[in-house]
């Protein structure tokens, strides 16, 4: 990764990576991502950290929201928990997809490196 990318380029690349994670992109986008393996891997790793931080923050927010409720308001606490767990379930699926894509990109990089070694011999 010898090139330097602008913040705008990185943001656009991140959008493409997210569309790939969500399976919302066409083959042209997949081919484009495949031509920038190391930045794709970096973006996936960055997204993973962002999602993990978001989960942690939301867990803390839920605890604070429940602590701020009136003692006798169990139904609202249950509602908050249910909403949180629905959100968390979808985020964990997204995180699993990030992990799957990360393994895929690492596999491509490893295969590419092996090909380079064989061709250099």
Backbone as JSON, one array per atom type, in Angstrom:
{
  "sequence": "XXXXXXXXXXXXXXXXXXXXXXXXXXXXXXXXXXXXXXXXXXXXXXXXXXXXXXXXXXXXXXXXXXXXXXXXXXXXXXXXXXXXXXXXXXXXXXXXXXXXXXXXXXXXXXXXXXXXXXXXX",
  "N": [[0.85, -1.17, 0.0], [1.48, 1.52, -1.13], [0.44, 3.9, -1.96], [-1.06, 7.06, -1.12], [-4.09, 7.89, 0.3], [-6.88, 10.05, 0.0], [-9.06, 11.47, 2.51], [-11.65, 11.55, 1.61], [-11.61, 9.63, -0.45], [-11.16, 7.35, 1.1], [-13.49, 7.28, 2.62], [-15.42, 6.86, 0.63], [-14.54, 4.37, -0.29], [-14.99, 2.88, 2.0], [-17.78, 2.95, 2.05], [-18.32, 1.36, -0.17], [-17.27, -1.07, 0.72], [-18.99, -1.58, 2.86], [-21.38, -1.91, 1.44], [-20.73, -4.25, 0.13], [-20.44, -6.01, 2.3], [-23.07, -6.11, 3.13], [-24.12, -7.45, 1.03], [-25.05, -5.99, -1.16], [-24.01, -5.15, -3.53], [-22.74, -5.05, -6.93], [-20.99, -7.14, -9.35], [-18.98, -5.56, -10.45], [-18.23, -3.82, -8.4], [-17.24, -5.67, -6.58], [-15.05, -6.63, -8.03], [-13.56, -4.29, -8.13], [-12.96, -3.91, -5.38], [-11.4, -6.18, -5.03], [-9.13, -5.41, -6.35], [-7.82, -3.81, -4.63], [-6.69, -5.01, -2.23], [-5.3, -4.74, 0.28], [-6.14, -2.27, 1.32], [-8.8, -2.85, 1.47], [-8.8, -4.87, 3.41], [-7.81, -3.37, 5.59], [-9.94, -1.55, 5.86], [-12.03, -3.27, 6.56], [-11.07, -4.21, 9.04], [-11.05, -1.82, 10.47], [-13.78, -1.2, 10.42], [-14.73, -3.31, 11.97], [-13.67, -2.68, 14.51], [-15.05, -0.27, 14.93], [-17.72, -1.18, 15.05], [-17.6, -2.89, 17.26], [-17.04, -1.02, 19.28], [-19.35, 0.5, 19.13], [-21.25, -1.38, 19.99], [-20.42, -1.76, 22.63], [-20.83, 0.84, 23.66], [-23.61, 1.07, 23.34], [-24.46, -0.95, 25.05], [-23.72, 0.14, 27.51], [-25.29, 2.44, 27.46], [-27.87, 1.33, 27.57], [-27.84, 0.28, 30.19], [-27.61, 2.67, 31.65], [-29.99, 3.98, 30.88], [-31.9, 2.25, 31.94], [-31.28, 2.46, 34.65], [-32.06, 5.06, 35.1], [-34.79, 4.97, 35.06], [-37.99, 5.02, 36.71], [-38.43, 3.22, 39.74], [-40.63, 1.44, 39.79], [-41.24, 0.95, 37.16], [-41.21, -1.43, 35.41], [-42.2, -2.43, 32.98], [-41.44, -0.56, 31.04], [-38.7, -0.82, 31.25], [-38.39, -3.45, 30.36], [-39.21, -3.09, 27.74], [-37.21, -1.38, 26.77], [-35.01, -3.11, 26.99], [-35.78, -5.16, 25.19], [-35.85, -3.78, 22.75], [-33.16, -3.04, 22.59], [-31.92, -5.58, 22.43], [-32.94, -6.51, 20.0], [-31.75, -4.68, 18.26], [-29.07, -5.28, 18.83], [-28.88, -7.92, 17.93], [-29.08, -7.63, 15.13], [-26.79, -6.1, 14.66], [-24.78, -7.84, 15.5], [-25.01, -9.8, 13.55], [-24.15, -8.32, 11.35], [-21.53, -7.86, 12.19], [-20.56, -10.49, 12.14], [-20.63, -10.9, 9.4], [-18.67, -9.06, 8.64], [-16.43, -10.29, 9.76], [-16.38, -12.68, 8.26], [-15.89, -11.66, 5.67], [-13.39, -10.53, 6.17], [-11.79, -12.78, 6.65], [-12.0, -13.92, 4.12], [-10.71, -11.98, 2.5], [-8.13, -12.08, 3.62], [-7.48, -14.7, 2.9], [-7.36, -14.45, 0.11], [-5.21, -12.66, -0.12], [-3.16, -14.19, 1.0], [-3.06, -16.33, -0.86], [-2.34, -14.89, -3.12], [0.18, -13.96, -2.35], [1.56, -16.4, -2.21], [1.48, -17.13, -4.9], [3.11, -15.13, -5.97], [5.58, -15.77, -4.79], [6.07, -18.27, -5.94], [6.25, -17.58, -8.65], [8.52, -16.04, -8.59], [10.54, -17.81, -8.21]],
  "CA": [[0.0, 0.0, 0.0], [2.4, 2.64, -1.27], [-0.3, 5.1, -2.28], [-1.7, 7.8, -0.04], [-5.47, 8.11, -0.09], [-7.54, 11.17, 0.67], [-10.14, 11.07, 3.41], [-12.84, 11.36, 0.77], [-11.46, 8.33, -1.11], [-11.33, 6.31, 2.11], [-14.92, 7.24, 2.97], [-16.11, 6.22, -0.51], [-14.15, 2.97, -0.27], [-15.71, 2.29, 3.13], [-19.17, 2.77, 1.61], [-18.33, 0.19, -1.06], [-17.04, -2.24, 1.57], [-20.24, -1.83, 3.59], [-22.36, -2.48, 0.5], [-20.32, -5.63, -0.1], [-20.77, -6.76, 3.52], [-24.53, -6.28, 3.13], [-24.47, -8.15, -0.23], [-25.84, -5.04, -1.94], [-23.19, -4.6, -4.61], [-22.64, -5.89, -8.11], [-19.69, -7.74, -9.6], [-17.99, -4.51, -10.71], [-17.73, -3.36, -7.09], [-16.42, -6.76, -6.03], [-13.79, -6.62, -8.77], [-12.82, -3.1, -7.67], [-12.43, -4.22, -4.05], [-10.33, -7.17, -5.19], [-7.91, -4.78, -6.87], [-7.23, -3.05, -3.52], [-6.84, -5.97, -1.13], [-4.79, -4.28, 1.57], [-7.01, -1.23, 1.85], [-10.04, -3.55, 1.79], [-8.56, -5.5, 4.7], [-7.73, -2.28, 6.57], [-11.29, -1.02, 6.06], [-12.79, -4.28, 7.32], [-10.58, -4.19, 10.42], [-11.52, -0.57, 11.05], [-15.23, -1.36, 10.64], [-14.92, -4.22, 13.11], [-13.42, -1.9, 15.73], [-16.16, 0.68, 15.07], [-18.92, -1.91, 15.46], [-17.39, -3.34, 18.64], [-17.18, 0.16, 20.13], [-20.77, 0.83, 19.12], [-21.91, -2.36, 20.85], [-20.06, -1.43, 24.01], [-21.51, 2.09, 24.03], [-25.04, 0.8, 23.46], [-24.66, -1.72, 26.29], [-23.65, 1.11, 28.61], [-26.47, 3.31, 27.36], [-29.01, 0.57, 28.08], [-27.73, 0.24, 31.66], [-27.91, 4.01, 32.16], [-31.41, 4.24, 30.67], [-32.66, 1.45, 32.92], [-31.01, 3.04, 35.97], [-32.78, 6.33, 35.2], [-36.24, 4.74, 35.12], [-38.59, 4.91, 38.04], [-38.27, 1.86, 40.27], [-41.79, 0.6, 39.51], [-41.53, 0.96, 35.72], [-40.61, -2.64, 34.84], [-42.62, -2.62, 31.59], [-40.59, 0.27, 30.19], [-37.37, -1.44, 31.28], [-38.47, -4.61, 29.47], [-39.3, -2.54, 26.38], [-35.85, -0.92, 26.43], [-34.17, -4.3, 26.79], [-36.2, -5.84, 23.96], [-35.38, -2.96, 21.64], [-31.7, -3.16, 22.58], [-31.53, -6.91, 21.97], [-33.23, -6.58, 18.55], [-30.67, -3.93, 17.62], [-27.82, -6.01, 18.99], [-28.92, -9.1, 17.08], [-28.75, -7.24, 13.76], [-25.4, -5.65, 14.64], [-23.92, -9.02, 15.59], [-25.02, -10.42, 12.21], [-23.27, -7.49, 10.54], [-20.17, -8.15, 12.66], [-20.22, -11.81, 11.61], [-20.34, -10.71, 7.97], [-17.36, -8.41, 8.58], [-15.43, -11.32, 10.04], [-16.33, -13.57, 7.1], [-15.2, -10.94, 4.59], [-11.99, -10.37, 6.56], [-11.14, -14.08, 6.38], [-11.96, -14.06, 2.66], [-9.65, -11.11, 1.97], [-6.85, -12.65, 4.06], [-7.23, -15.87, 2.08], [-6.93, -13.97, -1.22], [-3.86, -12.09, 0.04], [-2.24, -15.32, 1.21], [-2.92, -17.03, -2.14], [-1.6, -13.99, -4.0], [1.58, -13.98, -1.92], [2.12, -17.69, -2.61], [1.7, -17.08, -6.35], [4.27, -14.27, -6.22], [6.78, -16.52, -4.42], [6.29, -19.32, -6.94], [6.68, -16.97, -9.91], [9.87, -15.49, -8.41], [11.52, -18.9, -8.14]],
  "C": [[0.9, 1.23, 0.0], [1.68, 3.96, -1.52], [-0.86, 5.76, -1.02], [-3.1, 8.15, -0.54], [-6.05, 9.28, 0.68], [-8.65, 10.64, 1.57], [-11.41, 10.77, 2.63], [-12.79, 10.0, 0.06], [-11.68, 7.18, -0.12], [-12.79, 6.17, 2.52], [-15.71, 6.54, 1.87], [-15.78, 4.73, -0.55], [-14.89, 2.23, 0.84], [-17.17, 2.03, 2.77], [-19.29, 1.54, 0.7], [-18.15, -1.1, -0.26], [-18.32, -2.6, 2.34], [-21.3, -2.41, 2.66], [-22.02, -3.93, 0.17], [-20.67, -6.5, 1.11], [-22.26, -7.07, 3.55], [-25.04, -7.03, 1.89], [-25.38, -7.28, -1.1], [-25.05, -4.45, -3.11], [-23.12, -5.58, -5.78], [-21.2, -6.39, -8.3], [-18.6, -6.7, -9.87], [-17.39, -3.98, -9.41], [-16.83, -4.42, -6.47], [-15.05, -6.81, -6.73], [-12.92, -5.43, -8.34], [-12.19, -3.36, -6.31], [-11.26, -5.2, -4.15], [-9.04, -6.56, -5.73], [-7.2, -3.93, -5.8], [-7.32, -3.87, -2.24], [-6.42, -5.42, 0.22], [-5.65, -3.16, 2.16], [-8.38, -1.82, 2.19], [-9.91, -4.2, 3.17], [-8.51, -4.45, 5.82], [-9.13, -1.76, 6.9], [-12.15, -1.99, 6.85], [-12.37, -4.28, 8.79], [-11.04, -2.94, 11.15], [-13.02, -0.64, 11.35], [-15.5, -2.26, 11.84], [-14.73, -3.47, 14.43], [-14.56, -0.91, 15.98], [-17.41, -0.01, 15.6], [-18.78, -2.39, 16.91], [-17.53, -2.19, 19.63], [-18.65, 0.55, 20.24], [-21.56, -0.12, 20.03], [-21.65, -2.04, 22.32], [-20.79, -0.18, 24.49], [-23.01, 1.86, 24.22], [-25.35, -0.02, 24.71], [-24.65, -0.79, 27.51], [-24.87, 2.02, 28.63], [-27.7, 2.6, 27.9], [-29.0, 0.55, 29.6], [-28.08, 1.6, 32.27], [-29.4, 4.32, 32.02], [-32.27, 3.49, 31.68], [-32.47, 2.03, 34.32], [-31.79, 4.34, 36.18], [-34.3, 6.17, 35.26], [-36.71, 4.76, 36.57], [-38.56, 3.46, 38.45], [-39.41, 0.94, 39.86], [-42.12, 0.49, 38.02], [-40.86, -0.21, 35.0], [-40.98, -2.82, 33.36], [-41.77, -1.79, 30.63], [-39.16, -0.29, 30.15], [-37.34, -2.64, 30.34], [-38.51, -4.18, 28.0], [-37.92, -2.07, 25.9], [-34.93, -2.09, 26.14], [-34.5, -5.0, 25.48], [-35.69, -5.08, 22.73], [-33.87, -3.07, 21.48], [-31.28, -4.52, 22.0], [-31.87, -7.13, 20.5], [-32.13, -5.87, 17.78], [-29.37, -4.74, 17.66], [-27.76, -7.24, 18.1], [-28.54, -8.73, 15.64], [-27.29, -6.79, 13.64], [-24.43, -6.83, 14.71], [-23.9, -9.79, 14.27], [-24.09, -9.65, 11.28], [-21.81, -7.75, 10.9], [-19.69, -9.51, 12.15], [-19.88, -11.71, 10.12], [-19.0, -10.0, 7.76], [-16.26, -9.45, 8.78], [-15.28, -12.29, 8.88], [-15.58, -12.93, 5.94], [-13.71, -10.77, 4.9], [-11.22, -11.65, 6.29], [-10.99, -14.31, 4.88], [-10.82, -13.23, 2.07], [-8.27, -11.63, 2.38], [-6.48, -13.87, 3.24], [-6.73, -15.48, 0.68], [-5.5, -13.43, -1.15], [-2.84, -13.21, 0.18], [-2.0, -16.07, -0.1], [-2.11, -16.19, -3.12], [-0.11, -13.97, -3.65], [2.27, -15.28, -2.31], [2.42, -17.7, -4.1], [2.93, -16.24, -6.67], [5.56, -15.02, -5.9], [7.11, -17.58, -5.45], [6.81, -18.72, -8.24], [8.08, -16.36, -9.81], [10.94, -16.56, -8.41], [11.92, -19.38, -9.5]]
}
